[in-house]
Amino acid sequence: MGADIQYAWKDNMHCHGVVKVEWVHWYNHRRLLSSIGYLPPAEAEADFSQQQSGQTMAA
């Protein structure tokens, strides 16, 4: 296998990794879910955590 082919293969795998990371970030932080009021999952989780910590302090 030539050096050019090895480099191209590794570069291609890096690009796929970057695309996967970008998709996971979108999936967790940007997509809107109708079942939770059209909020991104990360925002809904942050809101829930804040509510839970407020209830713990009130108890």
N, C-alpha and C positions, 0 to 999 in steps of 0.2 A: 504494500500500500504506500503510495507516494505521500510526501509531506503535505502537499496541497490538499489531497483528499482527506487526510487525517484532520487538518486544520478546518476544512469546510464542514466535516462531520461534527467536530466539537463546537464550532460556531453555530451550527444549526441546532444542536442540543441546547446551547445557551439561550438561543432565541426562543425555543419552546419553553424553557424554564421561566423566562421573563414573561411570556404570554400567560403561563399558568398562574404566576404570582399576581399579575394584573387582574386576571379573571377572579381569583379568590378574593382579592381586595374589593372588587366591584360587588361580588356576591355577598360579602359580609357587611359592606359599608355603604353601598349605593342603591342596590335594588330595593324596590318598594314592595312590601307585602300587604295585600288587602286584608288579610286576617288579623293584622295588628295595627290597623288604622292607616295604611299606606305609609308606614315608616320603614326606614332601613333597619335590618336586624340589630346592628351595633347601637343605633340610637334607642331602639326599644329596650335593649338590654341595659343600657346606661340609665334610662328612665326607671326601669324596674329596680335596679340596684339602688338608685337614689330613694325610691319609695320604701324599699325594705330597710335601708339604714335609718330613715326617718321614723319608721314604725318601731324599730328596735330602741331608738332613743326615747320614744314616747312611752314605751312599756315599762 
